[in-house]
Amino acid sequence: MSDQSIINENSYNLTPVLYDIRGFFILTLAYRNTLGSQVRFFAENLKGRHLECAIGTGTFTKICMKHARKKHPEQDFSLVGVDYSKALMGGAKKKLKGAELAIEDLRDMSFPDGSFDSANLPNGYHTIADIDKAMVEICRVLKPGGTLYMNVLLYPGEGVMNKISQKVNDYGQRTGILNRPYSRQEVLDSLPKLGLRLDEADTIQNCIFLKTTKL
Ligand SMILES: C[S@@+](CC[C@H](N)C(=O)[O-])C[C@H]1O[C@@H](n2cnc3c(N)ncnc32)[C@H](O)[C@@H]1O
């Protein structure tokens, strides 16, 4: 069985609370990011009609929305959150009362072309089987000039901490919650084919953070 074929919506059948706790450890040990740095990054892109891709339990998005309202009050937004996991979406529905939430597979979404002014893909790129298909879809539903922010897990480098990161990645691949990490170059090379302009790329430990615009 290939790595990709074992990933499906059932890989996420933890209760939303347990899922969030596990996610926090993965963020710290595999990505080696802080929650604060991720929130500041993604909150900046909440503007207009916004698509939150792979929203999961909604906990991360809720924190970003709070941060955006405080730090970017001039940016009005309405949020549409999608994920293919019914179990996780149950958690999101309880937390994000005003948001529009839908069960959607990112590889084949029901929205018309050019539906959104902005989109975020937080902590999702490296978990999605057939990411190329999902990226084409995300770009399709984004308006020309719309902005897409995302982060991608990179292969860990050398050192003791990265040995731990590697073990966490192995666990993620065994359980189906990680498709695979990427190299910085392959992620950057994929953008022009998608019609995305790179506005900023910043690597923090084992993650690359990308700000892009659909041309
Ligand atoms: C690591 S979680 C990230 C959740 C949230 N964005 C966060 O940062 O806490 C990855 C999410 O991607 C979702 N996912 C994976 N493949 C997907 C697909 N093909 N379509 C929709 N959602 C998908 C999973 O259900 C899971 O909620």
The ligand as an SDF file (V2000), in Angstrom:
LIG
                    3D

 27 29  0  0  0  0  0  0  0  0999 V2000
   -2.7570   18.7780   10.4610 C   0  0  0  0  0  0  0  0  0  0  0  0
   -4.4560   19.0690   10.2030 S   0  0  0  0  0  0  0  0  0  0  0  0
   -4.5160   20.8470   10.1870 C   0  0  0  0  0  0  0  0  0  0  0  0
   -5.7910   21.3820   10.8070 C   0  0  0  0  0  0  0  0  0  0  0  0
   -5.8040   22.9040   11.0160 C   0  0  0  0  0  0  0  0  0  0  0  0
   -5.6210   23.6180    9.7720 N   0  0  0  0  0  0  0  0  0  0  0  0
   -4.7500   23.2940   12.0190 C   0  0  0  0  0  0  0  0  0  0  0  0
   -3.7790   23.9590   11.6400 O   0  0  0  0  0  0  0  0  0  0  0  0
   -4.9040   22.9550   13.1920 O   0  0  0  0  0  0  0  0  0  0  0  0
   -4.7040   18.5860    8.5480 C   0  0  0  0  0  0  0  0  0  0  0  0
   -6.1580   18.6390    8.1270 C   0  0  0  0  0  0  0  0  0  0  0  0
   -6.2100   18.3830    6.7340 O   0  0  0  0  0  0  0  0  0  0  0  0
   -7.4410   17.7250    6.4650 C   0  0  0  0  0  0  0  0  0  0  0  0
   -7.3340   17.1080    5.1360 N   0  0  0  0  0  0  0  0  0  0  0  0
   -6.3810   16.2410    4.6960 C   0  0  0  0  0  0  0  0  0  0  0  0
   -6.6240   15.9190    3.4140 N   0  0  0  0  0  0  0  0  0  0  0  0
   -7.7470   16.6100    3.0220 C   0  0  0  0  0  0  0  0  0  0  0  0
   -8.4960   16.6820    1.8210 C   0  0  0  0  0  0  0  0  0  0  0  0
   -8.1430   15.9790    0.7420 N   0  0  0  0  0  0  0  0  0  0  0  0
   -9.5800   17.4800    1.7840 N   0  0  0  0  0  0  0  0  0  0  0  0
   -9.9490   18.1880    2.8810 C   0  0  0  0  0  0  0  0  0  0  0  0
   -9.2950   18.1600    4.0640 N   0  0  0  0  0  0  0  0  0  0  0  0
   -8.1980   17.3730    4.1260 C   0  0  0  0  0  0  0  0  0  0  0  0
   -7.5550   16.7390    7.6210 C   0  0  0  0  0  0  0  0  0  0  0  0
   -8.8760   16.2580    7.7980 O   0  0  0  0  0  0  0  0  0  0  0  0
   -7.0620   17.6110    8.7910 C   0  0  0  0  0  0  0  0  0  0  0  0
   -8.1370   18.2800    9.3980 O   0  0  0  0  0  0  0  0  0  0  0  0
  1  2  1  0
  2  3  1  0
  2 10  1  0
  3  4  1  0
  4  5  1  0
  5  6  1  0
  5  7  1  0
  7  8  2  0
  7  9  1  0
 10 11  1  0
 11 12  1  0
 11 26  1  0
 12 13  1  0
 13 14  1  0
 13 24  1  0
 14 15  1  0
 14 23  1  0
 15 16  2  0
 16 17  1  0
 17 18  1  0
 17 23  2  0
 18 19  1  0
 18 20  2  0
 20 21  1  0
 21 22  2  0
 22 23  1  0
 24 25  1  0
 24 26  1  0
 26 27  1  0
M  CHG  2   2   1   9  -1
M  END
$$$$
